[in-house]
Amino acid sequence: MVKLMEIPEEEYIFPGTRACAGCSMALIYRIALKALGPKTIITVPASCLTVLHGMQGFCTTKVSVLHTPFATTGASASGIVASLEDKG
């Protein structure tokens, strides 16, 4: 587990997201990505977080992101894990 004082300075969110000004979710997401690192894969249900990522063809993060319908997010995450385990 990464301690708060050990969080790296590298950013995984590009400036200019579509999040609302002062959005606490954007701040928490930024810190979480720093703690999780560059090999993170995010699966996002329909929510404000999909707005933060931007429109198709434009993504504000340096990590892989999969947008999913709300009801299928868990299944999508399980599929990602199974695929990564098969890959080794």
N, CA and C atoms as an extended XYZ file, in Angstrom:
264
Properties=species:S:1:pos:R:3:atomname:S:1:resname:S:1:resid:I:1 pbc="F F F"
N         0.845       -1.174        0.000 N   MET     1
C         0.000        0.000        0.000 CA  MET     1
C         0.896        1.246        0.000 C   MET     1
N         0.531        2.213       -0.799 N   VAL     2
C         1.291        3.457       -0.888 CA  VAL     2
C         0.826        4.397        0.211 C   VAL     2
N         1.774        4.929        0.961 N   LYS     3
C         1.438        5.902        1.997 CA  LYS     3
C         1.280        7.270        1.355 C   LYS     3
N         0.477        8.113        1.954 N   LEU     4
C         0.171        9.426        1.386 CA  LEU     4
C         1.422       10.227        1.073 C   LEU     4
N         2.409       10.179        1.934 N   MET     5
C         3.632       10.963        1.722 CA  MET     5
C         4.537       10.336        0.659 C   MET     5
N         4.231        9.100        0.228 N   GLU     6
C         5.044        8.412       -0.776 CA  GLU     6
C         4.412        8.434       -2.165 C   GLU     6
N         3.316        9.159       -2.325 N   ILE     7
C         2.637        9.212       -3.623 CA  ILE     7
C         3.549        9.897       -4.628 C   ILE     7
N         3.783        9.278       -5.785 N   PRO     8
C         4.693        9.861       -6.778 CA  PRO     8
C         4.143       11.163       -7.357 C   PRO     8
N         5.031       11.946       -7.934 N   GLU     9
C         4.615       13.221       -8.515 CA  GLU     9
C         4.085       13.073       -9.934 C   GLU     9
N         4.358       11.950      -10.595 N   GLU    10
C         3.895       11.773      -11.975 CA  GLU    10
C         2.372       11.864      -12.048 C   GLU    10
N         1.883       12.573      -13.043 N   GLU    11
C         0.443       12.750      -13.240 CA  GLU    11
C        -0.069       11.730      -14.247 C   GLU    11
N        -1.238       11.177      -13.981 N   TYR    12
C        -1.873       10.247      -14.905 CA  TYR    12
C        -3.155       10.828      -15.490 C   TYR    12
N        -3.468       12.066      -15.128 N   ILE    13
C        -4.593       12.795      -15.709 CA  ILE    13
C        -4.034       14.037      -16.376 C   ILE    13
N        -4.376       14.218      -17.640 N   PHE    14
C        -3.928       15.405      -18.361 CA  PHE    14
C        -4.714       16.627      -17.885 C   PHE    14
N        -4.127       17.820      -17.989 N   PRO    15
C        -4.870       19.028      -17.614 CA  PRO    15
C        -6.033       19.273      -18.580 C   PRO    15
N        -7.041       19.961      -18.103 N   GLY    16
C        -8.167       20.318      -18.955 CA  GLY    16
C        -9.250       19.265      -19.032 C   GLY    16
N        -9.545       18.603      -17.926 N   THR    17
C       -10.629       17.614      -17.937 CA  THR    17
C       -11.971       18.330      -18.044 C   THR    17
N       -13.006       17.565      -18.282 N   ARG    18
C       -14.352       18.132      -18.394 CA  ARG    18
C       -15.102       18.063      -17.061 C   ARG    18
N       -14.383       17.817      -15.982 N   ALA    19
C       -15.015       17.776      -14.665 CA  ALA    19
C       -15.428       19.185      -14.245 C   ALA    19
N       -16.420       19.266      -13.395 N   CYS    20
C       -16.868       20.565      -12.882 CA  CYS    20
C       -15.750       21.198      -12.061 C   CYS    20
N       -15.698       22.512      -12.050 N   ALA    21
C       -14.691       23.225      -11.259 CA  ALA    21
C       -14.852       22.851       -9.784 C   ALA    21
N       -13.763       22.496       -9.143 N   GLY    22
C       -13.791       22.137       -7.731 CA  GLY    22
C       -14.310       20.732       -7.459 C   GLY    22
N       -14.413       19.911       -8.477 N   CYS    23
C       -14.946       18.553       -8.330 CA  CYS    23
C       -14.034       17.715       -7.431 C   CYS    23
N       -14.591       17.221       -6.324 N   SER    24
C       -13.779       16.412       -5.411 CA  SER    24
C       -13.483       15.041       -6.018 C   SER    24
N       -14.385       14.531       -6.869 N   MET    25
C       -14.139       13.243       -7.509 CA  MET    25
C       -12.884       13.304       -8.372 C   MET    25
N       -12.696       14.403       -9.096 N   ALA    26
C       -11.516       14.542       -9.951 CA  ALA    26
C       -10.242       14.534       -9.111 C   ALA    26
N       -10.266       15.184       -7.965 N   LEU    27
C        -9.097       15.214       -7.081 CA  LEU    27
C        -8.807       13.820       -6.516 C   LEU    27
N        -9.835       13.148       -6.049 N   ILE    28
C        -9.666       11.799       -5.496 CA  ILE    28
C        -9.176       10.836       -6.578 C   ILE    28
N        -9.736       10.948       -7.776 N   TYR    29
C        -9.338       10.104       -8.907 CA  TYR    29
C        -7.872       10.345       -9.252 C   TYR    29
N        -7.464       11.590       -9.247 N   ARG    30
C        -6.070       11.954       -9.542 CA  ARG    30
C        -5.117       11.299       -8.547 C   ARG    30
N        -5.430       11.395       -7.269 N   ILE    31
C        -4.569       10.821       -6.232 CA  ILE    31
C        -4.600        9.291       -6.300 C   ILE    31
N        -5.773        8.715       -6.546 N   ALA    32
C        -5.880        7.252       -6.647 CA  ALA    32
C        -5.036        6.719       -7.800 C   ALA    32
N        -5.066        7.400       -8.949 N   LEU    33
C        -4.256        6.953      -10.083 CA  LEU    33
C        -2.768        7.053       -9.775 C   LEU    33
N        -2.370        8.082       -9.051 N   LYS    34
C        -0.959        8.203       -8.661 CA  LYS    34
C        -0.560        7.025       -7.775 C   LYS    34
N        -1.445        6.640       -6.856 N   ALA    35
C        -1.147        5.530       -5.947 CA  ALA    35
C        -1.154        4.189       -6.687 C   ALA    35
N        -2.043        4.024       -7.662 N   LEU    36
C        -2.168        2.755       -8.381 CA  LEU    36
C        -1.104        2.564       -9.455 C   LEU    36
N        -0.669        3.640      -10.093 N   GLY    37
C         0.431        3.553      -11.047 CA  GLY    37
C         0.018        3.395      -12.502 C   GLY    37
N         1.010        3.311      -13.382 N   PRO    38
C         0.769        3.345      -14.827 CA  PRO    38
C         0.159        2.077      -15.425 C   PRO    38
N         0.199        0.963      -14.729 N   LYS    39
C        -0.354       -0.281      -15.278 CA  LYS    39
C        -1.819       -0.485      -14.896 C   LYS    39
N        -2.457        0.560      -14.415 N   THR    40
C        -3.846        0.498      -13.977 CA  THR    40
C        -4.791        0.422      -15.172 C   THR    40
N        -5.843       -0.380      -15.030 N   ILE    41
C        -6.924       -0.424      -16.013 CA  ILE    41
C        -8.203       -0.061      -15.265 C   ILE    41
N        -8.896        0.949      -15.758 N   ILE    42
C       -10.107        1.440      -15.100 CA  ILE    42
C       -11.321        0.996      -15.900 C   ILE    42
N       -12.331        0.453      -15.220 N   THR    43
C       -13.618        0.195      -15.855 CA  THR    43
C       -14.629        1.125      -15.198 C   THR    43
N       -15.311        1.920      -16.007 N   VAL    44
C       -16.136        3.017      -15.499 CA  VAL    44
C       -17.603        2.801      -15.858 C   VAL    44
N       -18.485        2.724      -14.840 N   PRO    45
C       -19.913        2.680      -15.142 CA  PRO    45
C       -20.398        4.073      -15.545 C   PRO    45
N       -21.592        4.132      -16.094 N   ALA    46
C       -22.174        5.420      -16.463 CA  ALA    46
C       -22.258        6.297      -15.211 C   ALA    46
N       -21.538        7.408      -15.222 N   SER    47
C       -21.483        8.310      -14.068 CA  SER    47
C       -20.769        9.591      -14.474 C   SER    47
N       -20.554       10.469      -13.508 N   CYS    48
C       -19.806       11.700      -13.775 CA  CYS    48
C       -18.385       11.402      -14.254 C   CYS    48
N       -17.831       10.278      -13.846 N   LEU    49
C       -16.461        9.947      -14.238 CA  LEU    49
C       -16.330        9.781      -15.751 C   LEU    49
N       -17.403        9.357      -16.414 N   THR    50
C       -17.346        9.261      -17.874 CA  THR    50
C       -17.212       10.643      -18.501 C   THR    50
N       -17.781       11.644      -17.868 N   VAL    51
C       -17.660       13.024      -18.360 CA  VAL    51
C       -16.227       13.509      -18.187 C   VAL    51
N       -15.600       13.182      -17.076 N   LEU    52
C       -14.221       13.592      -16.828 CA  LEU    52
C       -13.294       13.076      -17.925 C   LEU    52
N       -13.543       11.866      -18.421 N   HIS    53
C       -12.680       11.279      -19.452 CA  HIS    53
C       -12.821       11.951      -20.801 C   HIS    53
N       -13.921       12.607      -21.050 N   GLY    54
C       -14.092       13.309      -22.320 CA  GLY    54
C       -14.821       12.483      -23.355 C   GLY    54
N       -14.888       13.034      -24.553 N   MET    55
C       -15.617       12.409      -25.650 CA  MET    55
C       -14.767       11.334      -26.321 C   MET    55
N       -15.426       10.505      -27.135 N   GLN    56
C       -14.728        9.430      -27.843 CA  GLN    56
C       -13.579        9.999      -28.676 C   GLN    56
N       -12.446        9.331      -28.604 N   GLY    57
C       -11.268        9.796      -29.330 CA  GLY    57
C       -10.403       10.741      -28.522 C   GLY    57
N       -10.871       11.125      -27.340 N   PHE    58
C       -10.120       12.027      -26.476 CA  PHE    58
C       -10.230       11.494      -25.064 C   PHE    58
N        -9.125       11.171      -24.445 N   CYS    59
C        -9.141       10.662      -23.077 CA  CYS    59
C        -8.188       11.491      -22.237 C   CYS    59
N        -8.593       11.803      -21.040 N   THR    60
C        -7.773       12.663      -20.191 CA  THR    60
C        -6.816       11.892      -19.297 C   THR    60
N        -6.746       10.568      -19.446 N   THR    61
C        -5.857        9.791      -18.583 CA  THR    61
C        -4.772        9.086      -19.385 C   THR    61
N        -3.688        8.754      -18.691 N   LYS    62
C        -2.591        7.996      -19.303 CA  LYS    62
C        -2.738        6.496      -19.064 C   LYS    62
N        -3.829        6.081      -18.442 N   VAL    63
C        -4.065        4.660      -18.175 CA  VAL    63
C        -5.208        4.168      -19.061 C   VAL    63
N        -5.341        2.861      -19.173 N   SER    64
C        -6.413        2.278      -19.987 CA  SER    64
C        -7.755        2.456      -19.294 C   SER    64
N        -8.764        2.851      -20.073 N   VAL    65
C       -10.103        3.095      -19.530 CA  VAL    65
C       -11.129        2.372      -20.397 C   VAL    65
N       -12.052        1.671      -19.751 N   LEU    66
C       -13.137        0.989      -20.442 CA  LEU    66
C       -14.454        1.518      -19.884 C   LEU    66
N       -15.248        2.184      -20.715 N   HIS    67
C       -16.572        2.668      -20.306 CA  HIS    67
C       -17.579        1.551      -20.521 C   HIS    67
N       -18.415        1.311      -19.516 N   THR    68
C       -19.366        0.206      -19.583 CA  THR    68
C       -20.747        0.666      -19.135 C   THR    68
N       -21.808       -0.035      -19.568 N   PRO    69
C       -23.128        0.230      -18.999 CA  PRO    69
C       -23.096       -0.086      -17.501 C   PRO    69
N       -23.923        0.583      -16.736 N   PHE    70
C       -23.877        0.466      -15.278 CA  PHE    70
C       -23.966       -0.984      -14.803 C   PHE    70
N       -24.881       -1.745      -15.373 N   ALA    71
C       -25.117       -3.113      -14.891 CA  ALA    71
C       -24.009       -4.096      -15.258 C   ALA    71
N       -23.117       -3.739      -16.170 N   THR    72
C       -22.103       -4.696      -16.626 CA  THR    72
C       -20.691       -4.383      -16.144 C   THR    72
N       -20.537       -3.410      -15.279 N   THR    73
C       -19.199       -3.007      -14.843 CA  THR    73
C       -18.467       -4.141      -14.130 C   THR    73
N       -19.147       -4.841      -13.241 N   GLY    74
C       -18.518       -5.954      -12.527 CA  GLY    74
C       -18.083       -7.067      -13.466 C   GLY    74
N       -18.950       -7.407      -14.422 N   ALA    75
C       -18.609       -8.449      -15.394 CA  ALA    75
C       -17.439       -8.006      -16.267 C   ALA    75
N       -17.418       -6.732      -16.630 N   SER    76
C       -16.306       -6.211      -17.440 CA  SER    76
C       -14.993       -6.304      -16.673 C   SER    76
N       -15.033       -5.931      -15.395 N   ALA    77
C       -13.825       -5.998      -14.569 CA  ALA    77
C       -13.359       -7.447      -14.421 C   ALA    77
N       -14.304       -8.375      -14.227 N   SER    78
C       -13.945       -9.798      -14.127 CA  SER    78
C       -13.318      -10.295      -15.418 C   SER    78
N       -13.848       -9.851      -16.552 N   GLY    79
C       -13.283      -10.237      -17.844 CA  GLY    79
C       -11.875       -9.705      -18.038 C   GLY    79
N       -11.635       -8.480      -17.586 N   ILE    80
C       -10.291       -7.893      -17.678 CA  ILE    80
C        -9.310       -8.708      -16.842 C   ILE    80
N        -9.716       -9.044      -15.615 N   VAL    81
C        -8.850       -9.835      -14.731 CA  VAL    81
C        -8.556      -11.198      -15.355 C   VAL    81
N        -9.585      -11.870      -15.872 N   ALA    82
C        -9.386      -13.189      -16.488 CA  ALA    82
C        -8.444      -13.095      -17.684 C   ALA    82
N        -8.607      -12.066      -18.478 N   SER    83
C        -7.742      -11.881      -19.647 CA  SER    83
C        -6.290      -11.648      -19.236 C   SER    83
N        -6.091      -10.821      -18.222 N   LEU    84
C        -4.727      -10.546      -17.753 CA  LEU    84
C        -4.087      -11.790      -17.146 C   LEU    84
N        -4.896      -12.601      -16.437 N   GLU    85
C        -4.364      -13.846      -15.866 CA  GLU    85
C        -3.973      -14.826      -16.970 C   GLU    85
N        -4.782      -14.917      -18.023 N   ASP    86
C        -4.443      -15.795      -19.155 CA  ASP    86
C        -3.188      -15.317      -19.863 C   ASP    86
N        -3.054      -14.017      -19.954 N   LYS    87
C        -1.897      -13.427      -20.632 CA  LYS    87
C        -0.612      -13.664      -19.846 C   LYS    87
N        -0.769      -13.727      -18.519 N   GLY    88
C         0.395      -13.999      -17.676 CA  GLY    88
C         1.047      -12.838      -17.115 C   GLY    88
